[in-house]
Amino acid sequence: MKVVKAAAVQISPVLYSREATVEKVVRKILELGQKGVQFATFPETVVPYYPYFSAVQTGIELLSGKEHLRLLEQSVTVPAPATDAIGEAARQAGMVVSIGVNERDGGTIYNTQLLFDADGTLIQRRRKITPTHYERMIWGQGDGSGLRAVDSKVGRIGQLACFEHNNPLARYAMMADGEQIHSAMYPGSAFGEGFAQRMEINIRQHALESGAFVVNATAWLDADQQAQIMKDTGCAIGPISGGCFTTIVRPDGMLLGEPLRSGEGEVIADLDFSMIDRRKALMDSAGHYNRPELLSLLIDRTPTSNIHERTAHPKSSIEQGSDDPRATVA
């Protein structure tokens, strides 16, 4: 059985700058590659930054659009030079990389998870299916096309963002699709200690049920960044503090190493895939412990589109005026 060296990365964005944040992410990927890391998870929408403003401003304040428009302007189109740079860093490091971005598509922003294979190829772009509460003022809804695990150089990987881990059917889609490594990502530096505790429950339960490794990353705001957000939004420090729990979880739900609760850094651990088999021999939620004739999941993986085209059916021989004398009209 193989062993994969993985990293859960706790990193600060460069606030309000897509280019500078991407440069920082690229440096971290190359640094981890030198340490022999083969797979890394970065935080939710770390490029360019999580929309903390949407959690602390009122609806009337959000209508002014100042913070929303700034995020729209700094968001990532896919593909673009930003994604090319991350893919190239993954290729140079020989590393599979999962990272959260604010993706711009026209005038709408999406909470998007990108997965780059070790050769730099973008092998998955999935959007959070339902933004949570206040996030719905900022992000559009994703579709079911990304509710799948994908094969990579290090194994079969599934991705979910933040409160998607409270959706048991979304999580089961990953389990039933045979994920071996689950990439989980949350905003970090938000909502206090209670948020971190609930996050821990989410990711440890998913590891236990899926029999997969969970690599979980949260972001970090330093004091200067907190002060800047407070100045720009008028919020108190409480809602943009705490909530960090960067860690790696074994398939039996136990933590691999000490989680990061503050500051920048990473948790690095070896993922011994034999642990997956040992867990699933006891309880395989998508195999011998399932009863598909009683309980099953229907997933619509059709990509959504604003335009649907229908091609006219070819005319029949009668409509075309067939020369065949046997062609008659009833």
C-alpha positions in Angstrom: 0.0 0.0 0.0 1.2 3.5 -0.8 2.0 6.3 1.5 1.4 10.0 0.5 3.0 12.9 2.3 0.2 15.6 2.7 0.0 19.1 4.0 -2.9 21.1 5.4 -1.9 24.7 4.9 -2.9 27.6 7.1 -2.0 30.8 5.3 -3.0 34.5 5.2 -4.2 36.1 2.0 -2.7 39.3 0.9 -5.8 41.3 1.6 -7.5 42.9 -1.5 -4.9 41.6 -4.0 -5.4 38.6 -6.2 -1.9 38.8 -7.8 0.0 39.1 -4.5 -2.0 36.3 -2.9 -1.3 34.0 -5.9 2.4 34.8 -5.6 2.3 33.9 -1.9 0.5 30.6 -2.7 3.0 29.8 -5.4 5.9 30.3 -3.0 4.3 28.1 -0.5 3.7 25.3 -3.0 7.3 25.4 -4.1 8.5 25.4 -0.5 6.3 22.4 0.4 7.6 20.6 -2.7 11.1 20.9 -1.4 9.9 19.2 1.8 8.6 16.2 -0.3 4.9 17.1 0.1 2.9 15.3 -2.6 -0.6 16.7 -1.8 -1.7 20.0 -0.2 -4.9 21.7 0.7 -5.2 25.4 1.0 -8.1 27.4 2.6 -11.6 28.2 1.4 -11.5 31.2 -1.1 -8.1 32.2 0.0 -7.6 33.7 -3.4 -8.0 36.7 -3.2 -9.7 36.5 0.3 -12.8 35.2 2.0 -15.6 37.8 2.0 -15.5 38.6 5.7 -17.4 41.8 5.0 -20.5 39.9 4.1 -20.8 38.4 7.6 -20.5 41.7 9.4 -22.3 44.3 7.3 -26.0 44.7 7.1 -28.0 44.2 3.9 -28.3 47.9 3.5 -24.5 48.3 3.8 -24.0 45.5 1.3 -26.2 47.3 -1.2 -23.7 50.1 -1.4 -21.6 47.5 -3.3 -18.2 48.9 -2.4 -16.7 45.7 -0.8 -18.6 43.4 -3.2 -17.3 45.2 -6.2 -13.8 45.2 -4.9 -14.0 41.4 -4.5 -15.6 41.0 -7.9 -12.7 42.9 -9.4 -10.1 40.8 -7.7 -11.7 37.5 -8.2 -10.3 34.7 -10.5 -11.6 33.7 -13.9 -10.9 30.1 -14.9 -8.6 29.7 -16.8 -6.5 32.9 -16.3 -2.9 33.8 -15.5 -3.7 33.2 -11.8 -4.7 29.6 -12.4 -1.8 29.1 -14.8 0.6 30.3 -12.1 -0.8 27.9 -9.5 -0.8 25.0 -12.0 2.8 25.7 -13.0 3.9 25.7 -9.3 2.1 22.4 -8.8 4.0 21.0 -11.8 7.4 22.3 -10.6 6.7 20.8 -7.1 5.3 17.6 -8.5 2.4 18.1 -6.1 -1.4 17.7 -6.3 -2.9 21.0 -5.0 -6.5 21.7 -3.8 -7.2 25.4 -3.3 -10.3 27.6 -2.8 -10.8 30.7 -4.9 -13.5 33.3 -5.5 -14.3 32.6 -9.2 -15.7 35.3 -11.4 -18.0 34.2 -14.2 -19.6 37.3 -15.8 -21.0 39.4 -13.1 -21.3 36.6 -10.5 -18.8 35.3 -8.0 -18.7 31.6 -7.0 -17.0 29.8 -4.1 -14.9 27.5 -6.1 -12.5 24.7 -5.3 -9.7 24.0 -7.9 -7.8 20.7 -8.0 -4.5 20.6 -9.9 -2.7 17.3 -10.6 1.0 16.9 -10.1 1.7 17.7 -13.8 -0.1 21.1 -13.3 -3.3 20.1 -15.1 -6.5 21.5 -13.7 -8.5 18.3 -13.1 -11.5 19.7 -11.2 -13.3 23.0 -10.8 -16.3 22.7 -8.5 -18.5 25.3 -7.0 -20.0 25.3 -3.6 -23.6 24.1 -4.2 -25.3 26.3 -1.7 -23.6 29.4 -0.2 -24.4 29.6 3.5 -26.7 32.3 5.0 -25.1 35.7 4.4 -22.8 34.3 1.7 -25.9 34.1 -0.6 -25.6 37.9 -0.9 -22.2 37.4 -2.5 -21.9 34.0 -4.2 -23.9 32.2 -6.8 -25.0 28.6 -6.5 -23.0 25.7 -7.9 -24.3 22.6 -9.6 -24.0 18.9 -9.2 -21.3 18.4 -11.8 -18.6 18.8 -9.1 -20.2 16.3 -6.7 -17.7 13.6 -7.6 -14.2 12.4 -6.6 -11.5 12.5 -9.2 -8.4 10.4 -9.8 -5.0 12.1 -9.3 -1.4 11.1 -9.1 -1.7 10.6 -5.3 -5.1 8.9 -5.3 -8.8 9.6 -5.6 -9.7 13.0 -4.2 -13.0 14.6 -3.2 -13.5 18.2 -2.2 -16.2 20.1 -0.2 -16.2 23.6 1.3 -17.1 24.6 4.8 -20.8 24.1 5.6 -21.2 21.6 2.8 -19.9 19.3 5.5 -23.3 19.8 7.2 -25.0 18.3 4.1 -25.0 14.6 4.6 -26.1 13.8 1.0 -23.2 15.9 -0.4 -20.8 14.1 1.8 -22.3 10.7 0.8 -21.7 11.6 -2.8 -18.0 11.8 -2.0 -18.0 8.6 0.0 -20.0 6.6 -2.7 -17.6 7.9 -5.4 -14.7 6.2 -3.6 -12.6 9.2 -2.3 -9.4 8.2 -0.6 -8.4 11.8 0.4 -11.0 14.4 1.2 -10.0 18.0 0.8 -11.9 20.2 3.3 -11.6 23.9 3.6 -13.0 26.7 5.8 -12.5 30.4 6.0 -10.6 30.6 9.3 -10.2 33.7 11.6 -13.9 33.8 11.9 -16.8 33.3 14.3 -14.7 32.3 17.4 -13.9 29.1 19.2 -17.3 27.6 18.8 -16.9 27.6 15.0 -13.6 25.7 15.3 -15.2 23.1 17.6 -18.0 22.5 15.2 -15.6 22.2 12.3 -13.6 19.6 14.2 -16.8 17.6 14.6 -17.6 17.9 10.9 -14.3 16.7 9.6 -13.7 13.9 12.1 -17.1 12.6 11.5 -16.6 12.6 7.7 -13.3 10.8 8.1 -15.0 8.2 10.3 -17.9 7.7 7.9 -16.0 7.8 4.6 -13.0 5.8 5.7 -10.9 8.4 3.9 -8.2 10.8 5.1 -9.4 14.4 5.6 -7.0 17.2 4.9 -8.5 20.4 6.3 -7.2 24.0 5.9 -8.3 27.3 7.4 -7.0 30.8 6.7 -5.4 33.2 9.1 -5.9 37.0 9.5 -3.1 38.8 11.3 -3.7 41.8 13.5 -3.1 44.3 10.7 -5.6 42.5 8.5 -8.1 42.4 11.2 -7.7 46.2 11.8 -8.1 46.8 8.1 -11.3 44.9 7.8 -12.6 46.6 11.0 -11.8 50.0 9.4 -13.4 49.1 6.1 -16.6 47.6 7.5 -17.1 49.1 10.9 -17.2 45.6 12.5 -15.9 44.5 15.9 -13.0 42.1 16.2 -15.0 39.2 17.5 -16.5 38.0 14.2 -13.1 38.0 12.5 -11.2 36.1 15.2 -10.7 32.4 16.1 -12.3 29.6 14.1 -9.0 28.1 12.9 -8.5 24.3 12.9 -6.0 23.2 10.3 -5.4 19.5 10.6 -5.3 16.1 9.0 -7.6 13.3 10.1 -7.1 9.6 9.8 -9.8 7.3 8.3 -10.7 6.2 11.9 -11.5 9.8 12.9 -8.3 10.4 14.9 -6.1 13.4 14.3 -2.7 13.1 12.7 -0.6 15.6 14.7 -1.5 18.7 16.6 -3.9 21.0 14.8 -2.9 24.6 14.0 -5.1 27.0 15.9 -3.4 30.3 15.1 -0.7 31.8 12.9 0.6 30.7 9.5 2.1 27.3 8.9 1.2 23.8 7.9 0.4 20.3 9.3 2.3 17.7 7.4 1.7 14.0 7.8 2.1 10.7 6.0 -1.1 9.1 4.8 -0.7 5.4 4.9 -3.4 4.0 2.6 -3.5 0.7 4.4 -5.5 2.6 7.1 -8.3 3.0 4.6 -8.6 -0.7 4.1 -8.5 -1.4 7.9 -11.3 1.1 8.5 -13.5 -0.2 5.6 -13.0 -3.8 6.6 -14.9 -2.8 9.7 -17.4 -0.4 8.2 -17.7 0.6 4.5 -20.5 3.1 4.2 -20.7 2.7 0.4 -20.1 -1.0 0.4 -21.0 -3.9 2.8 -22.4 -1.5 5.4 -24.9 0.0 2.9 -28.4 -1.1 1.9 -28.8 0.4 -1.6 -32.2 -1.4 -2.1 -33.5 0.6 0.9 -31.4 3.8 0.8 -29.8 5.4 -2.2 -28.8 8.8 -3.5 -29.9 10.4 -6.8 -27.4 13.0 -8.1 -28.0 15.3 -11.1 -24.5 16.0 -12.4 -25.7 17.9 -15.4 -23.7 21.2 -15.6 -26.0 24.2 -15.5 -26.1 26.7 -18.3 -27.8 30.0 -19.0 -28.4 29.0 -22.6 -29.8 25.6 -23.7 -29.9 25.0 -27.5 -32.2 22.6 -29.3 -31.4 21.5 -32.8 -34.4 21.0 -35.1 -35.0 17.4 -36.1 -34.3 16.6 -39.8 -37.4 16.8 -42.0 -39.0 13.6 -42.9 -38.9 12.3 -46.4 -42.5 13.4 -46.9 -41.8 16.9 -45.7 -38.8 17.0 -48.0 -40.8 15.9 -51.0 -39.5 12.4 -51.6 -39.3 11.1 -55.1 -40.2 7.6 -53.9 -43.7 6.9 -55.4 -44.4 4.6 -52.4 -44.2 7.6 -50.1 -47.9 8.4 -49.4 -49.7 10.6 -46.9 -52.3 8.9 -44.8 
